[in-house]
Amino acid sequence: MATTMSVEDKKRFVRRLTGSGRGFADQLGFRVTNNPAALFQLLYLSILLGRPGDPRQAAQTAGALRDRGWDSAARMGRSLHETRATVLRGCGRRDADELATELGDLAVLVTERYRGDLRRMRAMAGYNAVRERDRLRRLPGVDDLVVDLFFREVQALWQEVPPSADRRSLTAARKLGLGRTADDLAALAGSRESEKLAWLVGALAMVDLDDRYHQIAA
């Protein structure tokens, strides 16, 4: 699938891919903004995306949780386990009980440890991405894959996060001949002080999700 392109051709191709100015989460209905509620929603969206299954169903599940009123750590933490499980079952989640426990524990811990605000976690980590990863991995339901998915989105907001790309976006980059690493993509996206890399990896992840390689190449 990969084609031989000059660097300038690749940059033009990248500009086409990122023309919508939207990352992966934004295309799935989740705003990427640096406020407590939005960051918590991105975290539980990342947890759902990190589990086996259809990413679109994961996004729909996250949307159902948000629409139920659990759009912040404090609100989700006050919800009842059985109510969360009922919503998750309604979304077709076979892991509803386990996931309801995990999300409840996550919400309570984020509320107690960071007052519901992941920006406090960021500050306590000294704005250091390695320490942020370590703190995130101590939260229920969060492993390295989930952190990668979360970093893919918040790199648009948190400048200390290094160029981040998840497996799906890197698969698309390789197939389209754009590179094999997040650093390769950062070089094509241009300014690291912008949202462009987040938009690019999000666009690539969406290409892979929808299997639009031939359409994009054309």
C-alpha positions in Angstrom: 0.0 0.0 0.0 2.9 2.3 0.8 4.0 4.6 -2.0 7.2 6.5 -2.6 6.7 10.2 -2.0 9.0 13.1 -1.6 9.0 14.9 1.7 7.0 17.8 0.2 4.5 15.3 -1.3 4.1 13.8 2.2 3.6 17.2 3.8 0.9 18.1 1.2 -0.7 14.7 1.8 -0.7 15.4 5.6 -2.3 18.8 5.1 -5.1 17.1 3.2 -5.6 14.6 6.0 -5.7 17.2 8.7 -7.9 19.7 6.9 -10.8 19.1 9.2 -8.8 20.2 12.2 -10.2 17.4 14.4 -8.5 14.6 16.3 -9.8 11.1 16.8 -11.8 11.8 20.0 -13.3 15.0 18.5 -14.5 13.0 15.4 -16.2 10.6 17.8 -18.0 13.5 19.6 -15.6 14.3 22.5 -14.1 17.8 22.7 -10.4 18.0 23.5 -10.2 20.9 25.9 -8.1 21.5 29.0 -10.9 21.5 31.6 -11.6 18.9 34.4 -14.7 17.4 32.8 -13.4 17.1 29.3 -10.1 15.5 30.5 -12.0 13.0 32.6 -14.2 12.1 29.7 -11.1 11.6 27.5 -9.7 9.3 30.1 -12.7 7.0 30.3 -13.1 7.1 26.6 -9.4 5.9 26.4 -10.2 3.1 28.8 -13.1 2.0 26.7 -11.1 2.2 23.5 -8.3 0.2 25.1 -10.6 -2.8 25.7 -11.2 -5.4 23.0 -14.1 -4.6 20.7 -15.4 -2.1 18.2 -14.0 1.4 18.7 -17.2 3.0 17.6 -19.2 1.0 20.1 -16.7 2.1 22.8 -17.3 5.7 21.8 -21.0 5.3 21.9 -20.7 3.7 25.4 -18.6 6.7 26.6 -21.2 9.0 25.1 -24.0 7.2 26.9 -22.1 7.6 30.2 -21.6 11.3 29.6 -25.2 11.8 28.5 -26.4 10.1 31.7 -24.8 13.0 33.5 -21.6 11.4 34.5 -19.5 14.0 32.7 -17.1 14.5 35.6 -15.2 12.4 38.1 -17.3 13.8 41.0 -20.6 13.0 39.3 -19.6 9.5 38.2 -18.2 8.9 41.6 -21.6 9.6 43.2 -23.4 7.2 40.9 -24.6 3.8 42.0 -22.8 0.7 40.7 -26.0 -0.9 39.5 -27.1 2.2 37.7 -23.7 2.3 35.8 -24.0 -1.4 35.0 -27.5 -0.9 33.7 -26.3 1.8 31.3 -23.4 -0.3 30.2 -25.6 -3.3 29.6 -27.9 -1.1 27.5 -24.8 -0.3 25.3 -24.3 -4.0 24.7 -21.3 -4.4 27.1 -20.9 -8.0 28.2 -18.3 -6.7 30.7 -20.8 -4.3 32.2 -20.4 -5.3 35.9 -16.6 -5.4 35.8 -16.5 -2.1 33.9 -19.0 -0.4 36.2 -16.8 -1.3 39.1 -13.7 -0.1 37.3 -15.2 3.3 36.3 -16.6 3.9 39.7 -13.3 3.2 41.3 -11.6 5.4 38.8 -14.0 8.3 39.5 -13.6 8.0 43.2 -9.8 7.9 43.1 -9.5 10.9 40.7 -11.9 12.8 42.9 -10.1 12.0 46.1 -6.5 12.2 44.8 -6.8 15.1 42.4 -10.1 16.8 43.3 -11.6 15.5 40.1 -9.1 17.5 38.0 -6.4 15.7 36.0 -4.6 19.1 35.6 -3.7 18.7 39.3 -2.2 15.3 38.5 -0.2 17.0 35.7 1.0 19.7 38.1 1.9 17.1 40.8 3.9 15.3 38.2 5.9 18.4 37.5 4.7 18.7 33.9 6.8 15.7 33.2 5.3 13.2 30.8 7.1 10.2 32.3 5.8 11.0 35.7 2.4 11.7 34.3 2.4 8.2 32.7 3.3 6.7 36.0 0.6 8.5 37.9 -2.0 7.6 35.3 -1.0 4.0 35.3 -1.8 3.9 39.0 -5.5 4.6 38.3 -8.0 1.8 37.9 -8.4 0.5 34.4 -5.4 2.4 33.1 -2.4 0.6 31.5 0.2 1.7 28.9 -2.2 1.3 26.0 -4.8 3.5 27.7 -2.1 6.1 28.4 -1.0 6.0 24.8 -4.6 6.7 23.7 -5.0 9.5 26.2 -1.7 11.1 25.3 -2.7 10.9 21.6 -5.4 13.4 22.4 -4.0 15.6 25.1 -0.7 16.2 23.3 -2.7 19.0 21.6 -3.0 20.6 25.1 -0.1 19.4 27.2 3.1 20.5 25.5 5.4 18.3 27.6 3.8 15.1 26.1 6.2 13.8 23.5 5.0 13.1 20.0 2.4 10.3 20.6 0.7 7.9 18.2 -1.2 4.8 19.0 -0.9 1.4 17.2 -3.8 2.1 14.9 -2.4 5.5 13.7 1.1 4.0 13.2 -0.3 1.2 11.2 -2.0 3.7 8.9 1.2 5.8 8.7 3.2 2.7 7.6 0.7 1.6 5.0 0.5 5.1 3.5 4.2 5.5 3.4 4.3 8.4 5.9 6.7 6.8 8.4 6.8 4.3 11.2 7.2 6.4 14.4 5.5 9.3 16.2 8.6 11.3 15.5 8.3 10.7 11.8 4.8 12.0 11.9 5.8 15.0 14.0 8.3 16.0 11.4 5.6 16.0 8.7 3.0 17.7 10.9 5.2 20.7 11.3 5.2 22.9 14.5 5.2 20.8 17.6 3.7 23.8 19.4 0.3 23.2 17.8 -2.5 20.7 17.5 -1.3 19.5 14.1 0.2 16.3 15.3 -2.8 15.3 17.3 -5.0 16.0 14.2 -2.7 13.9 12.0 -2.6 10.8 14.3 -6.3 11.1 14.8 -6.9 11.3 11.0 -4.7 8.3 10.5 -6.4 6.3 13.2 -9.8 7.1 11.6 -8.4 5.9 8.2 -7.5 2.6 9.7 -10.7 2.3 11.6 -12.8 2.8 8.5 -10.3 1.0 6.2 -10.2 3.9 3.8 -6.7 3.3 2.4 -7.7 3.0 -1.2 -10.0 6.0 -1.0 -7.3 8.1 0.7 -4.6 7.0 -1.7 -6.8 7.9 -4.7 
